[in-house]
Amino acid sequence: MRPHPDAAEPRPADLDTISLQLGRPARDVVEISARCVCGNPLVAATAPRLSNGIPFPTTFYLTHPVLTAAVSRLEAAGVMAQMNDRLAADPELAARHRAAHEHYLAERDRIGRRAGTGEVPEIAGISAGGLPDRVKCLHALVGHALAAGPGVDVLGDEALAAIAQDWTPDRCVCTGAWDPDAPVPTKDLSRHVRRLAH
C-alpha cells in the first residue's frame, strides 16, 4: 500500500499525530511511508542520521498504536523463533529475506538522500529487524512491508497476514487508538535524544 508520492511528504498535522501515537515528539521524519485508509500515518520513514548526529538504522518505523500492539503480541507468541527456524531450513525463503535486506538498504539510501544526511558509515550494510539472516524485530519487518508494498518483505507480509484480526490495510481502527485532543508531546525521553560525544 505504497502512498501516492504527494502523500509521502509529512505535513505538520502528520508530525503531531505521530507524536501523539508514540507519546514523544516525532523526530527526523522524512516521509510518511504508509497511511491508514483514513489518512493517518502508519509508518514514518526516519533519516538514517538523526539531527543530533546519532545513526538510526530503523528507516521504517511503525507509529500506529493498534498495529504496533498487534505485532508485539506476535513477537510474544514466539513467531520470530519459528521464522528463524524456517529461514535456517528453507533456502528459498532465506534468499527472499536477503533480497528484502537489499531493498531496505536501497530505500534507506534514497531516504538519506532526500533528508540530505549523506552517507552514514556506522550503519553501512546494516538494515533492520534481523535482516539479512535472522528475524529480531517484527515491527521493523512490518514497517518495511507496509512501506514497500506486498511481495518485497515476505516475512513482514506474513506478519501482516497473521494480525489481520486486529488490523488490515482496508479498515480504519484509529478511533480511540490515541487522543487527538491531547497536548502534543514536546519532551523526548527516548535513548536516542543524547548527542554524540565530540
C-alpha positions, 0 to 999 in steps of 0.5 A: 500500500505504497502512498501516492508520492504527494502523500509521502511528504509529512505535513505538520498535522502528520508530525503531531499525530505521530507524536501523539501515537508514540507519546514523544515528539516525532523526530527526523521524519522524512516521509510518511511511508504508509497511511491508514485508509483514513489518512493517518500515518502508519509508518514514518520513514526516519533519516538514517542520521538523526539531527543530533548526529546519532545513526538510526538504522530503523528507516521504517518505523511503525507509529500506529498504536493498534498495529504496533500492539498487534505485532508485539503480541506476535513477537510474544507468541514466539513467531520470530523463533519459528521464522528463524527456524524456517529461514535456517531450513528453507533456502528459498525463503532465506534468499527472499529475506536477503533480497528484502535486506537489499531493498531496505538498504536501497530505500534507506539510501534514497531516504538519506538522500532526500533528508540530505544526511549523506552517507552514514558509515556506522550503519553501512550494510546494516538494515533492520529487524534481523535482516539479512539472516535472522528475524529480531524485530517484527515491527521493523519487518512490518514497517518495511512491508507496509512501506514497500508494498506486498511481495518485497518483505515476505516475512513482514507480509506474513506478519501482516497476514497473521494480525489481520484480526486486529488490523488490515490495510482496508479498515480504519481502527484509529478511533480511540487508538490515541487522543487527538485532543491531547497536548502534543508531546514536546519532551523526548525521553527516548535513548536516542535524544543524547548527542554524540560525544565530540 
